[in-house]
Amino acid sequence: MIAEVLSDATDRMDKAVEAAKNDFATVRTGRANPALFQKIMVPYYGTPTPLEQLASLQNQEARTLIVTPYDKSALRDIEQAIRDVPNLGANPTNDGNIVRVTLPDLTEERRKEYVKLVRAKAEDGKVSVRNIRRKAKDDLDALKSEVGDDEVSRGEKELEQVTKSHVDAIDDALKRKEAELLEV
């Protein structure tokens, strides 16, 4: 029973770490990256649809991305959705077949803003991991009458180790992203 609680908590913490890393990928560095456009929703026939389902994304140059829609009728909607994204500063242009997105150079001030944003996303990830730990701890406490105090305290120690490793994983990803952001 304790193993099940720990296994479930570990799986959920793995997903929280992965979600934090995906959030980091949506923050822009000096290079154009298709992951920046991962969460852009485009109104397609009245339904918000993820951009990656409507078009292919390719890097043309370091700061230019080519968006090729599968349906040419969605071209204007895609262009507008990209233009409406806050904190991207992108200037999309459309030539009737593709949308070319050129990202401006990052200023030092902008880089520092992005570092703050990434730190906030990392903290959200850590809070998520801690919430999972709290839920697992409550589940372990509920098992005290069935398995005994010693087994539960061993399970709690193991849970702390698992939590620490997942928080460290988020911190490592944060350090890599900060270094990437501050690299000129």
C-alpha positions in Angstrom: 0.0 0.0 0.0 2.8 2.4 0.9 4.6 1.5 -2.3 1.5 2.3 -4.3 1.2 5.7 -2.7 4.9 6.4 -3.4 4.7 5.1 -6.9 1.6 7.3 -7.7 3.3 10.4 -6.1 6.5 9.8 -8.1 4.5 9.5 -11.4 2.6 12.7 -10.7 5.8 14.5 -9.7 7.5 13.3 -13.0 4.6 14.9 -14.9 4.9 18.1 -12.9 8.6 18.3 -13.7 7.9 17.7 -17.4 5.2 20.4 -17.4 7.7 22.9 -15.9 10.2 22.0 -18.6 7.6 22.5 -21.3 6.7 25.9 -19.7 10.4 26.8 -19.9 10.5 25.9 -23.6 7.7 28.5 -24.3 9.9 31.3 -23.0 11.9 32.9 -25.8 15.7 32.9 -25.9 17.8 34.6 -28.6 16.8 31.9 -31.2 13.6 31.2 -32.9 12.2 27.9 -31.6 9.0 26.1 -32.6 8.3 25.4 -28.9 7.7 29.1 -28.5 4.5 28.7 -30.5 3.4 25.5 -28.7 0.6 27.1 -26.6 -0.7 29.6 -29.2 -4.4 29.0 -29.8 -5.8 30.0 -33.2 -9.5 30.6 -33.7 -10.3 28.0 -36.5 -13.9 27.9 -37.6 -14.9 29.4 -34.2 -12.9 26.8 -32.2 -9.6 27.6 -30.4 -7.1 25.2 -31.9 -3.4 24.7 -31.1 -1.2 26.2 -33.8 0.8 23.0 -34.2 -2.4 21.2 -35.3 -3.0 23.8 -38.0 0.5 24.3 -39.5 4.0 23.0 -39.7 6.7 25.1 -38.0 10.3 25.3 -39.3 13.4 27.3 -38.4 14.6 29.3 -41.4 17.3 31.2 -39.7 18.3 31.9 -36.1 15.6 34.5 -35.5 13.1 33.5 -38.3 10.5 30.9 -38.2 8.3 29.7 -41.1 4.7 28.7 -40.4 3.1 26.7 -43.2 -0.6 26.2 -42.7 -2.2 23.0 -43.8 -5.3 25.0 -44.7 -4.6 28.3 -46.5 -7.9 29.8 -45.3 -6.5 29.9 -41.8 -3.5 32.0 -42.8 -4.9 35.3 -41.6 -6.1 33.8 -38.3 -2.7 32.3 -37.7 -0.9 35.5 -38.4 -3.2 37.4 -36.1 -2.9 34.8 -33.3 0.9 35.1 -33.4 0.7 38.9 -33.4 -1.6 38.9 -30.3 0.9 36.8 -28.2 2.1 39.0 -25.4 5.9 39.0 -24.5 6.8 37.6 -27.9 7.5 40.8 -29.8 7.1 38.9 -33.0 6.2 40.5 -36.3 4.5 38.0 -38.5 4.2 38.6 -42.3 2.2 36.5 -44.7 2.9 36.1 -48.4 -0.3 34.2 -49.2 1.2 30.8 -48.6 3.2 31.0 -45.5 3.6 33.1 -42.4 7.2 34.3 -41.8 7.8 35.3 -38.1 10.9 37.3 -37.4 11.8 37.7 -33.7 13.6 40.9 -32.6 16.9 40.8 -30.8 16.6 40.5 -27.1 17.8 43.5 -25.1 19.5 43.0 -21.7 16.4 44.3 -20.0 14.2 41.9 -21.9 16.4 39.0 -21.0 16.2 39.9 -17.3 12.4 40.0 -17.6 12.4 36.5 -19.1 14.6 35.2 -16.3 12.1 36.5 -13.8 9.3 34.8 -15.8 11.2 31.5 -15.9 11.9 31.7 -12.2 8.1 32.2 -11.6 7.4 29.2 -13.8 9.9 27.1 -11.8 8.3 28.1 -8.5 4.9 27.1 -9.9 6.4 23.7 -10.7 7.9 23.3 -7.3 4.6 24.3 -5.7 2.9 21.6 -7.8 5.5 19.0 -6.6 5.0 20.0 -3.0 1.2 19.8 -3.3 1.6 16.2 -4.6 3.9 15.5 -1.6 1.3 16.9 0.8 -1.5 14.7 -0.8 0.8 11.6 -0.6 1.7 12.4 3.0 -2.0 12.6 3.8 -2.5 9.2 2.1 0.3 7.7 4.1 -1.1 9.1 7.4 -4.4 7.4 6.5 -2.6 4.1 6.3 -1.1 4.3 9.9 -3.8 2.2 11.5 -3.3 -0.6 8.8 0.5 -0.8 8.5 1.9 0.9 11.7 3.8 4.0 12.5 7.3 2.7 11.6 6.3 1.8 8.1 4.6 5.1 7.6 7.6 7.1 8.8 9.9 5.1 6.4 7.5 5.9 3.6 7.5 9.6 4.6 11.3 9.6 4.5 11.3 8.0 1.0 8.6 10.5 -0.1 10.9 13.4 1.1 13.8 12.0 -1.0 11.6 11.7 -4.1 10.3 15.2 -3.6 13.8 16.6 -3.2 15.0 14.9 -6.4 12.1 16.3 -8.3 12.6 19.8 -6.9 16.3 19.5 -7.8 15.3 18.5 -11.4 13.3 21.7 -11.7 16.2 23.7 -10.3 18.6 22.1 -12.8 16.3 22.9 -15.7 15.9 26.5 -14.4 19.7 26.9 -14.3 20.1 25.7 -17.8 17.3 28.0 -19.1 18.7 31.0 -17.2 22.1 30.4 -18.8 20.5 30.1 -22.2 18.6 33.3 -21.7 21.6 35.3 -20.4 23.8 34.0 -23.2 24.4 36.8 -25.7 
